[in-house]
């Protein structure tokens, strides 16, 4: 391993705005809004403010799965939140999520509006609200929630760890990439061993655990996350690949992946979603309208 240039941390860290990297323009060491702007509100009780990153996809997949299962009350409006533009720092967004991260949900279905932030919390809120995709039997529920929390704890190593240093950092650091590649390989092995003994992460049933893990590790297993598939030799994880492909074929998952997507093939983009019929409208028309 190449020895990096020596670095001694200062006694007191200071914020260098020119620290580089793809997201340097939106990273800052303080919370709170940067500008005043109210969030839009549509006609449905559920209002989602998000972007089709892995964390955002978790929630749109859940909502589409609920609708596919016949839960009409899960109809929702999904508003595009462009994090590269700093939309998540508006006063309206910060009021819903003080952590300024997507996704954020407002639930107006009851007597008092409920804000829910953090993707795992949103999945649990919706699962309990509609009585779906979260087992009630104590053992099965514990297994499902254990894998959900596994994802919440593991993904930072994949995203902010490997993803940042492998794909987005202004220069490559061998030690950092090796450290996080080792951990992500270990995580893939954890998943592969579990999926060798069970069809889904929670057991026999498809649950919010799968919805949480799939957008991250499914995309990684298919080589679509950070372009790191060959680097990590993802083809070794046969059980993860089997599980990934099975979930990808679900119609609700296909729809959920489109919602709030603003990149890639235009046919796979649906910037905003306000009704089920939006999927039937030409995506290109919506893109053109959003650009005006």
C-alpha positions as CSV (number, residue, x, y, z in Angstrom):
1,X,0.0,0.0,0.0
2,X,1.3,3.4,-0.9
3,X,2.1,5.6,2.1
4,X,0.0,8.8,1.9
5,X,1.3,12.2,2.6
6,X,1.6,12.9,6.3
7,X,-1.3,14.7,7.9
8,X,-1.6,16.0,11.4
9,X,-5.1,17.1,12.4
10,X,-5.2,20.7,13.8
11,X,-6.1,21.3,17.4
12,X,-9.4,22.8,16.2
13,X,-11.1,21.8,13.0
14,X,-12.3,24.7,10.7
15,X,-14.7,24.5,7.8
16,X,-12.9,24.8,4.4
17,X,-15.6,25.5,1.9
18,X,-13.2,24.6,-0.9
19,X,-12.9,21.0,0.2
20,X,-13.8,19.6,-3.2
21,X,-15.8,16.5,-4.1
22,X,-19.0,16.2,-6.1
23,X,-21.3,17.4,-3.3
24,X,-19.0,20.1,-1.8
25,X,-21.5,22.8,-2.7
26,X,-24.2,21.4,-0.4
27,X,-22.1,20.0,2.5
28,X,-21.9,22.2,5.6
29,X,-21.3,21.6,9.3
30,X,-24.4,23.5,10.4
31,X,-28.2,22.6,10.3
32,X,-31.2,24.7,9.6
33,X,-32.6,26.3,6.5
34,X,-30.7,28.4,4.0
35,X,-33.7,30.0,2.4
36,X,-37.4,30.5,2.8
37,X,-39.7,28.4,0.7
38,X,-42.9,26.6,1.5
39,X,-43.4,23.0,0.4
40,X,-46.1,22.3,-2.2
41,X,-49.1,20.2,-1.1
42,X,-51.3,18.0,-3.3
43,X,-54.7,16.5,-2.8
44,X,-53.8,13.3,-1.1
45,X,-53.3,12.8,2.7
46,X,-49.7,11.5,2.1
47,X,-47.2,14.1,0.8
48,X,-43.8,12.8,0.0
49,X,-40.8,15.1,-0.7
50,X,-38.0,13.0,-2.2
51,X,-35.6,12.0,-4.9
52,X,-35.0,8.6,-6.4
53,X,-31.8,7.8,-4.6
54,X,-31.7,4.4,-2.8
55,X,-33.2,6.0,0.3
56,X,-35.9,7.6,-1.7
57,X,-36.8,4.5,-3.7
58,X,-37.5,2.6,-0.5
59,X,-40.5,4.8,0.2
60,X,-42.0,5.0,-3.3
61,X,-41.7,1.3,-3.6
62,X,-43.5,0.8,-0.3
63,X,-46.3,3.2,-1.4
64,X,-46.7,1.5,-4.8
65,X,-46.7,-1.9,-3.1
66,X,-49.4,-0.7,-0.7
67,X,-51.6,0.5,-3.6
68,X,-51.0,-2.7,-5.5
69,X,-52.2,-4.6,-2.4
70,X,-55.5,-2.7,-2.4
71,X,-54.8,0.0,0.2
72,X,-56.5,2.9,-1.5
73,X,-55.5,5.2,1.4
74,X,-51.9,5.0,0.4
75,X,-52.5,7.3,-2.6
76,X,-49.8,10.0,-2.5
77,X,-48.3,13.0,-4.0
78,X,-44.5,12.8,-4.6
79,X,-42.7,16.1,-5.1
80,X,-39.2,16.2,-6.6
81,X,-36.5,17.4,-4.1
82,X,-33.3,18.1,-6.0
83,X,-30.6,17.8,-3.4
84,X,-27.8,19.0,-5.6
85,X,-29.7,22.3,-5.8
86,X,-30.1,22.5,-2.0
87,X,-33.9,22.0,-2.1
88,X,-33.6,20.1,1.2
89,X,-32.5,23.3,3.0
90,X,-35.7,25.2,2.3
91,X,-37.6,26.4,5.4
92,X,-40.5,24.1,4.4
93,X,-38.4,21.0,4.0
94,X,-36.5,21.6,7.3
95,X,-39.8,21.9,9.1
96,X,-40.6,18.3,8.0
97,X,-37.1,17.0,8.4
98,X,-34.7,19.0,10.6
99,X,-31.9,16.7,9.3
100,X,-32.4,18.0,5.7
101,X,-32.2,14.6,4.1
102,X,-34.6,12.9,1.7
103,X,-37.1,11.3,2.0
104,X,-39.5,13.3,4.2
105,X,-43.2,12.5,4.6
106,X,-46.2,14.5,5.8
107,X,-49.3,12.4,6.8
108,X,-52.5,14.5,6.9
109,X,-54.9,11.6,7.2
110,X,-55.6,12.1,11.0
111,X,-56.8,14.9,13.2
112,X,-53.3,16.2,13.5
113,X,-50.6,16.2,10.8
114,X,-47.7,13.9,11.4
115,X,-44.2,14.4,10.0
116,X,-42.0,11.4,9.5
117,X,-38.4,11.5,8.5
118,X,-35.7,8.9,8.0
119,X,-36.6,6.2,5.4
120,X,-36.7,3.4,7.9
121,X,-39.1,5.3,10.2
122,X,-41.3,6.1,7.1
123,X,-41.4,2.4,6.2
124,X,-42.5,1.4,9.7
125,X,-45.0,4.2,9.9
126,X,-46.7,3.1,6.7
127,X,-46.5,-0.6,7.5
128,X,-48.2,-0.1,10.8
129,X,-50.7,2.4,9.4
130,X,-51.9,-0.1,6.8
131,X,-51.1,-3.3,8.5
132,X,-49.0,-4.6,5.6
133,X,-45.4,-5.8,4.9
134,X,-44.5,-6.0,8.6
135,X,-45.3,-9.3,10.3
136,X,-47.3,-9.3,13.5
137,X,-46.0,-12.6,14.9
138,X,-43.2,-11.6,17.4
139,X,-40.5,-13.7,16.0
140,X,-41.1,-12.8,12.4
141,X,-41.5,-9.1,13.3
142,X,-38.2,-9.1,15.2
143,X,-36.4,-10.7,12.2
144,X,-37.9,-8.2,9.8
145,X,-37.0,-5.2,12.0
146,X,-33.5,-6.6,12.6
147,X,-32.8,-6.6,8.9
148,X,-34.3,-3.2,8.5
149,X,-32.1,-1.8,11.2
150,X,-29.1,-3.7,9.7
151,X,-29.6,-1.7,6.5
152,X,-29.8,1.6,8.4
153,X,-26.6,0.8,10.1
154,X,-24.7,-0.7,7.2
155,X,-25.6,1.6,4.3
156,X,-23.4,4.5,5.5
157,X,-20.3,2.3,4.9
158,X,-21.6,1.7,1.4
159,X,-22.7,5.2,0.5
160,X,-20.7,7.7,2.5
161,X,-17.9,5.3,2.8
162,X,-17.1,3.3,-0.4
163,X,-19.4,5.4,-2.6
164,X,-17.7,8.7,-1.6
165,X,-14.1,7.5,-1.8
166,X,-14.5,5.3,-4.8
167,X,-16.7,7.5,-7.0
168,X,-17.0,11.1,-5.7
169,X,-13.9,12.2,-3.7
170,X,-11.7,14.7,-5.5
171,X,-8.8,12.3,-5.4
172,X,-8.4,8.6,-4.6
173,X,-7.1,7.4,-1.2
174,X,-6.0,3.8,-1.3
175,X,-6.4,3.2,2.4
176,X,-10.0,4.6,2.5
177,X,-11.1,2.6,-0.6
178,X,-9.6,-0.6,0.7
179,X,-11.1,-0.1,4.1
180,X,-14.6,0.4,2.9
181,X,-14.4,-2.2,0.0
182,X,-13.5,-4.8,2.7
183,X,-16.5,-3.8,4.8
184,X,-19.0,-3.8,1.8
185,X,-17.7,-7.2,0.7
186,X,-18.4,-8.4,4.2
187,X,-21.9,-7.0,4.1
188,X,-22.6,-8.7,0.8
189,X,-21.5,-12.0,2.3
190,X,-23.8,-11.4,5.3
191,X,-26.7,-10.9,2.9
192,X,-25.7,-13.9,0.7
193,X,-25.6,-16.2,3.7
194,X,-29.0,-15.1,4.9
195,X,-30.5,-15.4,1.4
196,X,-29.1,-18.9,1.1
197,X,-31.4,-20.0,3.9
198,X,-34.5,-17.8,3.2
199,X,-36.3,-16.5,0.2
200,X,-36.5,-13.0,1.6
201,X,-34.6,-11.3,4.4
202,X,-37.4,-11.7,6.9
203,X,-38.1,-15.2,5.9
204,X,-40.8,-16.5,3.5
205,X,-42.6,-13.2,3.1
206,X,-41.6,-10.0,1.3
207,X,-41.4,-7.2,3.8
208,X,-40.2,-3.7,4.5
209,X,-36.8,-5.2,5.2
210,X,-36.5,-6.2,1.5
211,X,-37.7,-2.8,0.4
212,X,-35.1,-1.1,2.5
213,X,-32.1,-3.2,1.5
214,X,-32.9,-3.8,-2.2
215,X,-32.4,-0.2,-3.5
216,X,-28.9,-0.2,-2.0
217,X,-27.5,-3.7,-2.3
218,X,-29.6,-4.8,-5.2
219,X,-28.3,-1.9,-7.3
220,X,-24.8,-2.8,-6.1
221,X,-25.3,-6.5,-7.0
222,X,-26.3,-5.5,-10.6
223,X,-23.3,-3.2,-11.0
224,X,-25.5,-0.1,-11.1
225,X,-24.2,1.6,-7.9
226,X,-21.1,3.7,-8.2
227,X,-19.9,1.5,-11.1
228,X,-18.3,-0.7,-8.5
229,X,-19.7,-4.1,-9.6
230,X,-16.6,-5.4,-11.2
231,X,-14.4,-3.9,-8.5
232,X,-16.3,-5.8,-5.8
233,X,-16.8,-9.0,-7.9
234,X,-20.5,-8.9,-7.2
235,X,-21.2,-11.9,-9.4
236,X,-19.9,-14.1,-6.5
237,X,-23.0,-13.4,-4.4
238,X,-25.4,-15.8,-6.2
239,X,-28.2,-15.6,-3.5
240,X,-28.1,-11.8,-3.5
241,X,-28.4,-11.8,-7.3
242,X,-31.4,-14.2,-7.2
243,X,-33.2,-12.1,-4.6
244,X,-32.3,-8.9,-6.5
245,X,-33.8,-10.2,-9.8
246,X,-36.9,-11.5,-8.1
247,X,-37.7,-8.1,-6.5
248,X,-36.9,-6.2,-9.6
249,X,-39.7,-8.0,-11.5
250,X,-42.4,-6.8,-9.2
251,X,-44.6,-4.3,-11.0
252,X,-44.8,-2.0,-7.9
253,X,-41.1,-1.9,-7.7
254,X,-40.8,-0.9,-11.3
255,X,-43.1,2.0,-10.7
256,X,-41.5,3.0,-7.4
257,X,-38.1,3.2,-9.1
258,X,-39.5,5.8,-11.6
259,X,-41.0,8.2,-9.0
260,X,-38.9,11.3,-8.4
261,X,-36.2,10.0,-10.8
262,X,-34.6,12.8,-12.8
263,X,-31.7,11.1,-14.5
264,X,-31.0,8.2,-16.9
265,X,-33.4,6.9,-19.6
266,X,-36.2,9.4,-19.9
267,X,-38.6,6.5,-20.2
268,X,-37.7,5.6,-16.6
269,X,-38.3,9.0,-15.2
270,X,-41.4,10.4,-13.4
271,X,-40.4,13.7,-11.8
272,X,-43.6,14.0,-9.8
273,X,-46.3,11.6,-9.0
274,X,-49.8,12.7,-8.1
275,X,-52.0,9.9,-9.5
276,X,-51.6,6.3,-10.7
277,X,-52.4,7.6,-14.2
278,X,-49.2,9.6,-14.2
279,X,-47.3,6.4,-15.1
280,X,-49.3,6.2,-18.3
281,X,-48.6,9.8,-19.4
282,X,-45.5,10.3,-21.5
283,X,-42.6,10.9,-19.2
284,X,-41.0,13.2,-21.8
285,X,-44.0,15.5,-21.5
286,X,-43.5,15.7,-17.8
287,X,-39.8,16.4,-18.2
288,X,-40.5,19.2,-20.7
289,X,-43.1,20.7,-18.4
290,X,-40.8,20.6,-15.4
291,X,-38.1,22.4,-17.4
292,X,-40.3,25.4,-18.2
